[in-house]
Amino acid sequence: MRRVVDGDSLMLADGREVRLIGVNAPEMGRDGAPEQPLARAARTLLASLVEGRKVELVYETERHDRYRRILAHVLFTDADGTERSAEEALLASGLAWMVAIPPNVGWVSRLQVAESEARSAGRGVWVEPRLAALPVERLGPTTTGFQLVTGTVEHLGQSRYAYYFELAPRVTVVVPREDWARYFANLGNPDQLVGKAVQVRGWVTPHERGLRLRVGHPAMLTFRD
């Protein structure tokens, strides 16, 4: 292992970059974008766990992302000889959010446990006001990047390829039909979500019809009473 790039990626000794599966850490400031709170803390923790050590990479179905980075879970050996997961350490410390991006969703359950530990204890991203979930009404037309968004499903649209859950007139959660059939069966029919209050986590992207969040796994949704 050569160095840590940020809170969720690192550089191997041979120059290849690894993006950790199942976590998203606050962003370091790049290309003029401001640094997010706790970004340096996440990078510092990851560095303390893996820099200068041999790490084991555990792959899932998809081995590279669109930037050609390696996608893997990163395991390291603690001082007492215990093998640990870097992703679980980040989540349990509250320095990352769990994300579930098909097809690499084999560790979702165990990563959710680690995240729940931090949330229950009030750590990191779960108590930092500047990283709190945004009500859908507060999303501006230029809002982008990873967000936690709260709202109510007001309308369901659909096409041959996806379901479109409208949280506001110009904010839509998009679930590909293929992913719905594979992962969302326990939620019933898509129209059963209309009227439900939900928190969605994901990457907000601009679209000609407003803002969209693409979601491929139910772990990215939390339904609220």
Backbone hydrogen bonds, N-H to C=O, Kabsch-Sander energy under -0.5 kcal/mol:
donor,donor_aa,acceptor,acceptor_aa,energy
2,R,11,M,-2.3
3,R,11,M,-1.5
5,V,9,S,-1.7
6,D,9,S,-1.7
9,S,6,D,-0.8
10,L,18,V,-2.0
11,M,3,R,-3.5
12,L,16,R,-3.2
15,G,12,L,-2.0
18,V,10,L,-3.3
19,R,70,I,-3.8
20,L,8,D,-2.5
20,L,18,V,-0.6
21,I,72,A,-1.5
23,V,20,L,-0.7
24,N,97,W,-2.1
33,A,30,R,-2.8
36,Q,27,E,-2.9
39,A,36,Q,-1.8
42,A,38,L,-2.2
43,R,39,A,-2.1
44,T,40,R,-2.8
45,L,41,A,-2.3
46,L,42,A,-2.4
47,A,43,R,-2.5
48,S,44,T,-2.2
49,L,45,L,-1.3
50,V,46,L,-2.0
51,E,47,A,-2.0
52,G,1,M,-0.7
53,R,50,V,-2.2
56,E,75,L,-2.7
58,V,56,E,-0.5
58,V,73,H,-2.7
59,Y,57,L,-0.6
63,R,61,T,-0.6
65,D,69,R,-1.8
68,R,65,D,-2.1
70,I,17,E,-2.9
71,L,63,R,-2.5
72,A,19,R,-1.6
72,A,70,I,-0.6
73,H,58,V,-3.0
75,L,56,E,-2.9
75,L,73,H,-0.6
76,F,84,R,-2.3
78,D,76,F,-0.6
78,D,82,T,-3.6
81,G,78,D,-2.1
84,R,76,F,-3.2
86,A,74,V,-3.0
89,A,85,S,-1.9
90,L,86,A,-2.2
91,L,87,E,-2.4
92,A,88,E,-2.7
93,S,89,A,-1.3
94,G,91,L,-1.4
95,L,90,L,-2.5
97,W,24,N,-2.6
99,V,22,G,-1.5
101,I,99,V,-0.5
101,I,104,N,-0.6
104,N,101,I,-1.4
105,V,103,P,-1.8
108,V,105,V,-1.1
111,L,107,W,-2.3
112,Q,108,V,-2.4
113,V,109,S,-1.6
114,A,110,R,-1.6
115,E,111,L,-2.3
116,S,112,Q,-2.6
117,E,113,V,-1.6
118,A,114,A,-1.4
119,R,115,E,-2.4
120,S,116,S,-2.7
121,A,117,E,-1.7
122,G,118,A,-0.8
122,G,119,R,-0.7
123,R,118,A,-2.2
125,V,94,G,-3.2
126,W,123,R,-2.0
127,V,124,G,-2.0
128,E,124,G,-0.8
131,L,128,E,-2.1
132,A,129,P,-1.4
134,L,148,L,-3.3
136,V,150,T,-2.8
138,R,135,P,-2.5
139,L,136,V,-1.4
143,T,140,G,-1.7
145,G,204,V,-1.5
147,Q,202,G,-2.9
149,V,147,Q,-0.5
149,V,200,V,-3.2
150,T,134,L,-2.5
151,G,198,V,-2.2
152,T,167,L,-0.5
153,V,196,K,-2.5
154,E,152,T,-0.7
154,E,166,E,-3.3
155,H,166,E,-1.1
157,G,164,Y,-2.8
159,S,162,A,-2.5
163,Y,175,V,-2.7
164,Y,157,G,-3.2
165,F,163,Y,-0.6
165,F,173,V,-3.1
166,E,155,H,-2.9
166,E,164,Y,-0.8
167,L,165,F,-0.6
167,L,171,V,-2.5
168,A,171,V,-1.4
171,V,168,A,-1.8
172,T,211,L,-2.5
173,V,165,F,-3.0
174,V,172,T,-0.6
174,V,213,L,-2.7
175,V,163,Y,-2.4
175,V,173,V,-0.5
177,R,161,Y,-2.7
180,W,176,P,-2.4
181,A,177,R,-2.7
182,R,178,E,-1.4
183,Y,179,D,-2.9
184,F,179,D,-0.6
184,F,180,W,-1.8
187,L,184,F,-2.4
188,G,185,A,-1.7
192,Q,189,N,-2.0
193,L,190,P,-1.9
194,V,191,D,-0.9
195,G,153,V,-3.3
196,K,193,L,-2.3
197,A,224,R,-0.6
198,V,151,G,-3.1
199,Q,222,T,-2.8
200,V,149,V,-3.3
200,V,198,V,-0.5
201,R,220,M,-2.2
202,G,147,Q,-2.0
204,V,145,G,-2.8
204,V,202,G,-0.6
205,T,212,R,-2.6
207,H,210,G,-2.9
210,G,207,H,-2.4
211,L,170,R,-3.4
212,R,205,T,-2.6
213,L,172,T,-2.2
214,R,203,W,-0.6
215,V,174,V,-2.9
215,V,213,L,-0.5
220,M,217,H,-2.0
221,L,218,P,-2.0
222,T,199,Q,-2.4
224,R,197,A,-2.3
